[in-house]
Amino acid sequence: MIRIIALCLILVPMLTYGQQTPTTFILLRHAEKDMKQSTNDPDLSEAGKKRAQRLASMLIKTPVTAIYSSDYKRTRQTVEPLAQQKGLIIKSYIPNKDEDVDRILAENIGGTVVVAGHSNTIPQFVNYLLGEAKYHTFEDGEYGNLLVVSLIRRGEGVKVVWITTD
């Protein structure tokens, strides 16, 4: 049911904008990190590795055209199974840098782009695409949010579907 609703909300902009093809972003926070590691850049925990595999399974039939991750191990490891499945290279981006969001959008017009970030950067990414501050930092234990954003142009007719996988 959630997938049907998400699909409908993604397809609506296509009908309203005629021939223009929307760009779709699938934005997510990294999976659970290993809290036993005393570093600012920990690997995923076992639960996080399972979540990363589930993400790849969820998107197996989705034609992903690009995958982006911040330069932290936990974000890269979250999308590695998906990248392997799709035969794509994970590209880096700098969270909270509007120019990077603009670059990603310009490089992927009409595509479906997966972006892995952090509890504070993913809501900011969505807000930048929307052109308004609507979404706030995820709670510390929230790892199951997928935000599907469909747009032709930043700030105009942007559709957001929030899917919780937990």
Buried (B, 14 or more C-beta within 10 A) or exposed (E): EEEEEBEEBBEBBBEEBEEEEBBBBBBBBBBBBBEEEEEEEBBBBEEBBEBBBBBBEBBEEBEBBBBBBBEBBBBBBBBBBBBEBBEBEBBEBEBBEEEBBEBBBEBBEEBBBBBBBBBBBBBBBBBBBBEEEEBEBBEEEEBBBBBBBBBBBBEEEBBBBEBEEE
